[in-house]
Structure formats: structure tokens, C-alpha cells
Amino acid sequence: MKQTIFKSTQSIVKAIMLSICMVAVIISCSQKQAKETDKSANNLSTGEGYVEVEGGKVWYGIMGGGDKTPILCLHGGPGGTSAGYYKLSELAEERPIIFFDQLGSGRSDHHQDTSLLKVEKFVEQVHAVKEALMLDNFYLMGGSWGGALALEYYLVHPEGIKGLIFRSPYFSTPIWEKDADILVSQLPDTIKAAIYQAEKDSTFNTEAYAAANTYFLKQHGRRTEKVQHPYDTVPSPGNSFIYNYMWGPSEFTATGTLKTYDNHEALKKVKVPALFTTGEYDEARPETIEELSKLVPQSSFVVIPDAGHSTLSDNRSAMIGAIQTFLKEQEE
């Protein structure tokens, strides 16, 4: 009887030990699966690379590698660079911040092939980066010309986009020129005279016009001294040929292929949350951007105080704070 009891006890102990082992294995597998799921959901880490597109290679960079939804950033111009997005480094503490130089500028292959300087070609570049990095879910941010590009991309490839961030956006040349006319009319008489004379003669290479452009940019572009971010250490030149070909000789004079561009009504088709920001003294005037924001059903609008068009330079903390608030509202 004792031997029988002993054997029964042994059996029970073995069963208990086996159960414990099985639970441990299940927990271990679950943890491993969870880690793999996190990794596959956001398989990004700090680094850089190149993506092949029509006409050459585009350079991309990634800051951060947190678990939260990445942000894909589109720079302005056309012909600008992504270097300004290093100033979003605080956001990279919890999520990847992805940016790239559009073909023709920055660290991407440079060119002067006008057949590539079409809106749809830039949209294809965004998609190529998105596909190369296997972005399943992401926020799309566009500043200035990048705002138009973000909207154009969303209209063609809305899949995976959780929200849009329009930073001092451009959507329409007629609207932009109307704002520019208002701002130019408020400049000193000598500055206005130089601008009006240049536009009358279609002569934009004079010292007077260059001086007027510089004055305008100090009021409505970047109002503070340029501060280079510590991460921004590699030369990243813009492309003035692209800027002049697509836009024109200055921010307030459009003569290029975008002269008749107007896509602002497409904002009504946006079905995801959108944040619109602009500087207090921005060339993308607050009154205008607020009205445009109303075209998107799920939108919020924020004015960045004491800032011109370069909100990340003029008031970086306020700009980052506005983005963080928007992201928190989407992710709570």
C-alpha cells in the first residue's frame, strides 16, 4: 500500500513538473512571438540607404527605432533637402523618423532631366521609399511643397497612412500667390518697387530683386539665425535648377511648371486625421491655412508663435509640441 501511494505521489509530481515545463514553454514562445510581432510591425532602426527610382537613386535616413508608428517626412522645394527633419530628433525617442532627399537634390542623385520633374514622378519616389522600407502603417508629413506631395501621394496610395501632418503647406499656386501679394504689399516701398519692377520686366537677376527676396525671407521665411542640428554633419546641397524650373525665381514669384498647379479641393477627399500647422508670420498665412484645414473633416489647426515658414528653426519646441499632441490624440 505504501509503495502504491509512493508511486502515485511520484506520478503526481511528474505530472505537475511536466505541466510547469509546458507552461514555461508556452510563455517563452508567446514572449518570442510577441517580440517577433513587434519587430515585424516596425522593423526599422537608425541608419541610411538608397532606393532605386526612375532616373537614379534617392537617399533616405532613419532616426530612432522605437515601437510607435513611424513618420515619413517629405521636404519642401522643389529642389530642397530633408536636412531640416533632423530637428525632429526628440520624436525619434519613441518612433522612427524617416526622411529622404527627392531625386535631384540633397544626397540623392542630382540631375537636370526635366522629364523627371513632374508631380507624378515625385509621388513614385515616395512610394518607392515606402515599399523599400516595408511600411505597413505610418504617418505622412509634408512641409511647404512637401505638403502638396503628401496630399498627392495620399490620393493615390492611402493604404497604411494613419494620419497626415501638413507643415506650412502649399496646395495651390493661385492661393500661394494671393497670400504673397498681400505680404509683399506690406513691405517697405523700396522693397515693393524692386519686386514690382522685376515682375513687370521679367528680370529677376538684379541686385535689387535679390535684396528684396532676402528681406522678404527674413520676415516670412526663417526669422532667426540658422542653427544646425548636431546630426546634420554631411553636406546636402539643394538644386536651384529644379526650384527655378518648377517654381520660379523667388517664393513670391511663380514662373515655372507649377504656375497653374491647384489641388486644394482634393483636401475634401482626406479620410484620416490631419494636422495643419503654420508660423505666425508664415508666407503660408495662418488665415489661409486655417481655411484650408476646414476642408478636411478630421483636422486640427495650430499656429506656431514667433515663427515664419521655417517653424522648426524659429520655434522648434512649439512645432514639436504640436506634433506630439496630434500623435497622442491618435494613439490614446
Secondary structure, DSSP 8 states (H G I E B T S, - for coil): -HHHHHHHHHHHHHHHHHHHHHHHHHHHHHHHHHHHHHHHHT---SEEEEEEETTEEEEEEEE---SS--EEEE--TTT--SGGGGGGTTGGGTS-EEEE--TTSTTS-----GGG-SHHHHHHHHHHHHHHTT-SSEEEEEETHHHHHHHHHHHH--TTEEEEEEES---BHHHHHHHHHHHHHTS-HHHHHHHHHHHHHT---SHHHHHHHHHHHHHHT--S-----TT--S-----HHHHHHHT-SBTTB--STTTT-B-GGGGGG--S-EEEEEETT-SS-HHHHHHHHTTSSSEEEEEETT--S-HHHHSHHHHHHHHHHHHHHHH-
